[in-house]
């Protein structure tokens, strides 16, 4: 193959890679960002999109060139020429994917270590999943435990989520936070399960917690409201729940403080 042909093929690969990378990295696949971890996660995703676009472009350009270059002419019914192979090409298509995979593994490990760093001032929240409901408990609420059917958290403070499943596999996922973690039921004697996740919400608003693990016929209905509040409003809500639950008045009332919604840009009631 002439050098000019190589140059044209490499140029076409570069152009296709650039076009696909620009198009797909402009899409916010998980919606708007709502946590400090999401920036690193989205950057990792975009890097993987660029690498995938490059691999896809190489395959498509090579396939298209081979179809055009080695096509059978009309009336040609002869057998193809015997080909031994190309050792350099075989080494290249083995080494290049290996390098890409190793790079992705190392980069992903770095990002994971970074987003899982724990803040000394983090707040613990116990999250319990069961068919088909979420429950939340705040064990550090002024020395008393506060329970809620909706998740209320302060903005700009790291959360340490202790995840527990009562019956079957469930999965904790707030798209705007970028953190997704399965909840695995412990065995009869208790298993060594990594059931802790950390996340730092940094945008005040209302979100939706989704179960992303098929957990039964009611799986589609298993979600919960998530409210990210300013610190003072969260403390006010927590104190109010502590008093009401200590008095046996039932579950938490709907807060009345207005905060902006993360998804629509409008205001909604979410915390006093």
Backbone torsions as a table, in degrees:
resi	resn	phi	psi	omega
1	UNK	NA	133.4	-177.6
2	UNK	-69.8	154.2	179.3
3	UNK	-61.0	-35.6	178.9
4	UNK	-61.9	-37.9	178.4
5	UNK	-66.7	-44.1	176.0
6	UNK	-57.2	-45.1	-177.8
7	UNK	-61.7	-42.6	179.8
8	UNK	-66.4	-39.8	179.1
9	UNK	-65.3	-44.4	178.9
10	UNK	-63.9	-37.6	178.0
11	UNK	-64.7	-41.7	178.9
12	UNK	-64.7	-39.8	176.9
13	UNK	-61.0	-45.2	-179.4
14	UNK	-62.8	-41.8	-179.3
15	UNK	-65.0	-47.1	179.7
16	UNK	-62.9	-40.6	178.1
17	UNK	-61.1	-45.5	-179.1
18	UNK	-63.9	-44.3	-178.8
19	UNK	-62.2	-49.7	-178.6
20	UNK	-64.4	-39.9	-179.4
21	UNK	-63.3	-44.8	-179.4
22	UNK	-63.6	-43.7	-177.5
23	UNK	-65.6	-50.4	-171.7
24	UNK	-78.6	-26.3	177.8
25	UNK	-78.8	-10.6	176.7
26	UNK	-83.4	-11.7	-179.1
27	UNK	-86.5	129.9	176.3
28	UNK	-88.3	90.3	-170.4
29	UNK	-63.6	-32.2	-179.0
30	UNK	-109.0	21.1	179.3
31	UNK	79.7	-168.9	-178.4
32	UNK	-66.0	153.4	178.8
33	UNK	-76.1	139.0	-178.9
34	UNK	-136.7	13.3	178.7
35	UNK	-152.3	161.8	178.7
36	UNK	-69.0	-26.0	-179.9
37	UNK	-72.7	-27.6	-174.2
38	UNK	-62.7	-31.8	-178.4
39	UNK	-61.4	-48.3	179.7
40	UNK	-65.8	-37.5	179.8
41	UNK	-65.7	-44.7	-180.0
42	UNK	-65.8	-37.1	177.2
43	UNK	-63.5	-43.4	176.7
44	UNK	-60.3	-43.7	178.8
45	UNK	-60.6	-43.3	-179.5
46	UNK	-65.3	-38.2	176.8
47	UNK	-62.6	-43.0	178.2
48	UNK	-65.5	-33.6	177.0
49	UNK	-64.7	-42.6	179.3
50	UNK	-63.6	-45.6	179.0
51	UNK	-63.6	-41.3	178.8
52	UNK	-65.8	-37.8	177.4
53	UNK	-62.7	-39.8	178.3
54	UNK	-63.1	-47.9	-179.7
55	UNK	-61.9	-43.5	-179.9
56	UNK	-62.9	-41.2	-179.8
57	UNK	-64.7	-41.8	178.4
58	UNK	-60.0	-45.3	-178.3
59	UNK	-65.4	-45.7	-176.5
60	UNK	-66.8	-43.9	180.0
61	UNK	-64.9	-44.6	179.1
62	UNK	-63.5	-41.5	179.0
63	UNK	-64.1	-46.2	179.9
64	UNK	-62.2	-41.0	-179.9
65	UNK	-65.0	-43.7	-178.9
66	UNK	-65.3	-40.4	178.5
67	UNK	-62.3	-40.2	-179.4
68	UNK	-76.3	-45.1	-173.1
69	UNK	-72.2	-40.8	-172.2
70	UNK	-108.9	24.4	178.6
71	UNK	-69.1	151.5	176.9
72	UNK	-79.8	130.8	178.0
73	UNK	-73.6	155.4	177.8
74	UNK	-56.1	130.2	178.9
75	UNK	86.7	-5.7	-179.7
76	UNK	-86.5	109.8	-179.8
77	UNK	-115.1	16.2	-179.6
78	UNK	-78.3	161.8	176.5
79	UNK	-73.5	152.2	176.6
80	UNK	-69.7	157.0	180.0
81	UNK	-68.9	141.1	176.2
82	UNK	-66.5	130.4	-177.1
83	UNK	-121.7	128.0	179.5
84	UNK	-75.7	-37.7	-176.7
85	UNK	125.9	179.4	-178.1
86	UNK	-131.6	105.7	-176.2
87	UNK	-61.3	-41.8	179.4
88	UNK	-60.8	-43.5	-179.6
89	UNK	-64.1	-41.8	-179.9
90	UNK	-64.2	-39.6	177.1
91	UNK	-65.1	-42.0	-178.2
92	UNK	-62.9	-47.0	-176.8
93	UNK	-77.8	-1.9	169.9
94	UNK	-94.8	-43.8	-176.0
95	UNK	-71.6	-45.8	-175.4
96	UNK	-61.0	-51.0	176.4
97	UNK	-60.1	-35.1	178.8
98	UNK	-63.5	-42.9	178.5
99	UNK	-63.9	-42.1	-179.9
100	UNK	-62.7	-44.5	-178.7
101	UNK	-65.7	-43.2	179.4
102	UNK	-64.6	-41.2	176.9
103	UNK	-60.0	-45.8	179.1
104	UNK	-61.9	-38.8	-179.7
105	UNK	-66.4	-45.5	-179.0
106	UNK	-66.1	-45.9	-179.8
107	UNK	-62.2	-42.4	178.6
108	UNK	-62.5	-39.8	178.8
109	UNK	-64.2	-38.9	178.3
110	UNK	-64.5	-45.1	179.3
111	UNK	-63.3	-43.7	-179.7
112	UNK	-61.2	-44.5	178.9
113	UNK	-62.6	-36.3	-178.4
114	UNK	-69.9	-44.5	-175.7
115	UNK	-77.7	-13.8	-180.0
116	UNK	-99.8	7.9	175.6
117	UNK	-64.8	134.0	-175.3
118	UNK	-96.9	134.9	178.1
119	UNK	-87.4	134.6	178.4
120	UNK	-58.6	-25.2	-177.3
121	UNK	-96.2	19.3	-176.6
122	UNK	-68.0	156.8	179.4
123	UNK	-110.7	133.2	-179.1
124	UNK	-88.1	132.5	173.8
125	UNK	-131.5	127.0	176.7
126	UNK	-88.5	124.8	-179.1
127	UNK	-114.5	123.1	-179.3
128	UNK	-118.3	131.4	179.4
129	UNK	-117.6	140.5	175.2
130	UNK	-154.1	161.4	178.7
131	UNK	-66.7	115.9	-6.4
132	UNK	-128.8	73.6	-169.1
133	UNK	-152.4	147.5	172.7
134	UNK	-107.5	142.2	174.3
135	UNK	-132.9	146.9	-175.4
136	UNK	-131.3	141.3	-178.5
137	UNK	-135.5	138.4	-179.7
138	UNK	-113.1	91.1	-174.1
139	UNK	-71.2	-15.8	-176.8
140	UNK	-104.8	25.3	-178.3
141	UNK	-80.7	84.8	178.2
142	UNK	53.6	36.2	178.3
143	UNK	84.4	-3.3	179.6
144	UNK	-124.3	150.0	-179.1
145	UNK	-87.3	131.0	175.7
146	UNK	-112.7	133.5	-179.5
147	UNK	-111.9	150.2	-178.8
148	UNK	-154.1	150.7	174.3
149	UNK	-91.7	-7.2	175.4
150	UNK	-124.7	152.0	-176.0
151	UNK	-94.3	116.5	176.4
152	UNK	-113.1	128.7	-177.9
153	UNK	-141.6	153.9	177.0
154	UNK	-83.7	148.5	179.0
155	UNK	-75.1	149.0	175.1
156	UNK	60.8	28.1	172.2
157	UNK	-129.8	131.3	-176.6
158	UNK	-67.9	138.8	177.4
159	UNK	-106.1	135.1	169.5
160	UNK	-107.0	106.5	-174.7
161	UNK	-93.0	119.8	174.8
162	UNK	-96.5	112.3	-169.3
163	UNK	-102.4	127.8	-179.1
164	UNK	-134.8	133.8	173.6
165	UNK	-110.2	133.6	-177.0
166	UNK	-86.3	-36.6	-170.3
167	UNK	-119.6	-65.9	-176.5
168	UNK	-126.4	-178.9	177.4
169	UNK	-65.7	133.9	171.9
170	UNK	-131.3	175.4	-180.0
171	UNK	-146.6	130.1	-177.3
172	UNK	-91.1	121.8	-179.7
173	UNK	-152.3	116.4	167.8
174	UNK	-109.9	107.5	-171.8
175	UNK	-51.7	-41.4	-177.5
176	UNK	-68.3	-21.0	178.8
177	UNK	-86.6	-25.6	177.7
178	UNK	81.6	-5.6	-177.7
179	UNK	-94.8	126.3	177.7
180	UNK	-129.9	126.0	-176.7
181	UNK	-144.1	131.4	177.3
182	UNK	-74.9	147.5	174.1
183	UNK	-108.2	117.4	-173.1
184	UNK	-111.4	124.7	177.2
185	UNK	-62.6	138.7	177.7
186	UNK	-76.7	149.8	178.1
187	UNK	-73.2	178.9	-178.2
188	UNK	-55.8	-36.4	-179.4
189	UNK	-99.7	4.5	-179.1
190	UNK	85.2	125.8	-179.2
191	UNK	-104.9	158.1	175.4
192	UNK	-83.5	83.7	-174.7
193	UNK	-107.9	133.2	174.5
194	UNK	-78.2	94.6	-173.4
195	UNK	-112.0	26.5	-178.3
196	UNK	-120.6	136.0	175.5
197	UNK	-135.0	149.6	177.3
198	UNK	-122.2	144.9	178.1
199	UNK	-157.0	148.7	-179.9
200	UNK	-123.3	95.8	177.2
201	UNK	-63.5	133.2	-178.1
202	UNK	-127.0	11.7	177.6
203	UNK	-132.1	120.6	177.7
204	UNK	-66.3	135.6	178.4
205	UNK	161.3	-175.3	-179.7
206	UNK	-108.7	136.8	-177.7
207	UNK	-135.2	178.9	178.6
208	UNK	-126.5	127.2	173.0
209	UNK	-87.9	127.3	-177.6
210	UNK	-116.8	144.5	168.5
211	UNK	-90.2	119.8	-176.2
212	UNK	-109.6	23.0	174.7
213	UNK	-122.8	121.6	-178.7
214	UNK	-57.1	114.6	-170.6
215	UNK	-123.0	11.8	178.9
216	UNK	138.6	-174.6	-175.2
217	UNK	-64.6	-27.7	-179.2
218	UNK	-95.2	15.8	-176.4
219	UNK	-55.2	-41.6	-175.8
220	UNK	-65.0	-20.3	-178.5
221	UNK	-96.1	-0.9	-173.9
222	UNK	-87.9	86.9	174.0
223	UNK	-141.7	172.6	-179.0
224	UNK	-151.7	151.2	177.0
225	UNK	-76.8	141.7	176.6
226	UNK	-123.3	128.2	-177.7
227	UNK	-120.8	118.6	175.2
228	UNK	-100.3	117.0	-172.0
229	UNK	-116.3	155.9	168.1
230	UNK	-58.4	152.9	-172.5
231	UNK	-55.9	-43.1	-177.1
232	UNK	-67.9	-37.9	178.4
233	UNK	-68.9	-35.5	177.3
234	UNK	-65.7	-43.5	179.1
235	UNK	-63.3	-37.7	177.5
236	UNK	-64.4	-43.0	178.1
237	UNK	-63.3	-43.7	-177.9
238	UNK	-63.1	-42.8	179.5
239	UNK	-64.3	-40.2	-179.8
240	UNK	-65.7	-42.0	178.7
241	UNK	-65.2	-37.6	179.4
242	UNK	-61.5	-44.0	-179.9
243	UNK	-67.7	-44.9	-176.3
244	UNK	-68.5	-40.8	-179.2
245	UNK	-72.5	-31.9	175.2
246	UNK	-66.3	-30.3	179.8
247	UNK	-87.3	-1.4	177.2
248	UNK	73.8	31.3	-177.6
249	UNK	-91.1	3.1	177.1
250	UNK	107.3	-161.9	-175.5
251	UNK	-75.5	178.9	-176.6
252	UNK	-71.0	137.3	176.5
253	UNK	-78.6	167.5	177.4
254	UNK	-76.6	122.7	179.4
255	UNK	-63.9	160.8	-175.0
256	UNK	-117.3	-3.1	-179.9
257	UNK	-76.0	136.7	-177.2
258	UNK	-90.4	128.3	175.7
259	UNK	-133.3	156.7	-179.2
260	UNK	-70.4	143.2	176.6
261	UNK	-82.2	140.8	-178.1
262	UNK	-74.9	-26.2	-172.5
263	UNK	-94.8	-33.4	-175.5
264	UNK	-112.1	-11.3	179.9
265	UNK	78.7	3.0	178.5
266	UNK	-97.4	176.0	-180.0
267	UNK	-92.4	152.3	178.2
268	UNK	-149.9	156.6	179.9
269	UNK	-77.8	124.2	-179.2
270	UNK	-160.0	48.1	166.7
271	UNK	143.0	129.6	168.6
272	UNK	-132.5	NA	NA
